[in-house]
Amino acid sequence: MIDQKMIDRINELARKSREGQLTDDEKKEQQELRQKYIEAYRESMKAQLNSIVLVDEHGNRTKLKPKKPNIPHS
């Protein structure tokens, strides 16, 4: 889970990066923090999508189903 402290650190590293002042260790840390942030965002989005319920005109409730991957025909 991403907390405010991690977001603040991501922003701090982004500012230093724009100024061209990141060390190699800070670049590595920045990439790791970005990856954690992206993973947390994706999990949050999945949870939101999994909670969606469609209601038709008759009041029937249906959970949103995952889209099937497109498989190219040979």
Protein Blocks (a to p, Z undefined) as FASTA:
>chain_A
ZZfklmmmmmmmmmmmmnopacfklmmmmmmmmmmmmmmmmmmmmmmmmmpccddfkopa
cdddddddddddZZ
